[in-house]
């Protein structure tokens, strides 16, 4: 049986900064995006579209720093930076 995303995220250590290293540049672009690709391409479910609020939330605390979002958004609407020194992901198992 495969592990859930939450179970897999438990195998990494993450020290979250107070400020996100992931920024949605323009929420209006997300609102016009029909497929909401960012809800599917992120391996750790960082992005979530809220239809009632018409915005994409960013759970940067779950980010595994793979960089997929900066490449996969068809509108290049996500700004991705490495977390500030001392913050971010630390892999326990490799």
DACOR-V694361 format. One record per residue. N is the residue number from 1. RES is the residue in three letters. OMEGA is omega in whole degrees, -180 to 180 (999 if undefined). Layout:
# DACOR-V694361
[[N;RES;OMEGA] [N;RES;OMEGA]]
This chain:
# DACOR-V694361
[[1;UNK;-178] [2;UNK;-179] [3;UNK;177] [4;UNK;178] [5;UNK;-180] [6;UNK;179] [7;UNK;178] [8;UNK;178] [9;UNK;179] [10;UNK;-178] [11;UNK;177] [12;UNK;176] [13;UNK;-178] [14;UNK;175] [15;UNK;-175] [16;UNK;173] [17;UNK;176] [18;UNK;-178] [19;UNK;-179] [20;UNK;173] [21;UNK;178] [22;UNK;-177] [23;UNK;170] [24;UNK;-173] [25;UNK;-175] [26;UNK;-179] [27;UNK;178] [28;UNK;177] [29;UNK;178] [30;UNK;-179] [31;UNK;180] [32;UNK;-179] [33;UNK;-176] [34;UNK;-173] [35;UNK;-179] [36;UNK;-176] [37;UNK;-176] [38;UNK;177] [39;UNK;-174] [40;UNK;-174] [41;UNK;-179] [42;UNK;-178] [43;UNK;180] [44;UNK;175] [45;UNK;180] [46;UNK;-173] [47;UNK;179] [48;UNK;177] [49;UNK;177] [50;UNK;-176] [51;UNK;-179] [52;UNK;-180] [53;UNK;-178] [54;UNK;177] [55;UNK;177] [56;UNK;176] [57;UNK;-177] [58;UNK;177] [59;UNK;-173] [60;UNK;179] [61;UNK;-180] [62;UNK;-173] [63;UNK;177] [64;UNK;174] [65;UNK;180] [66;UNK;179] [67;UNK;-179] [68;UNK;-175] [69;UNK;-178] [70;UNK;180] [71;UNK;-171] [72;UNK;178] [73;UNK;-177] [74;UNK;-179] [75;UNK;-178] [76;UNK;-175] [77;UNK;180] [78;UNK;175] [79;UNK;-177] [80;UNK;176] [81;UNK;171] [82;UNK;176] [83;UNK;177] [84;UNK;-179] [85;UNK;-179] [86;UNK;179] [87;UNK;177] [88;UNK;-172] [89;UNK;174] [90;UNK;-175] [91;UNK;-180] [92;UNK;-171] [93;UNK;176] [94;UNK;999]]
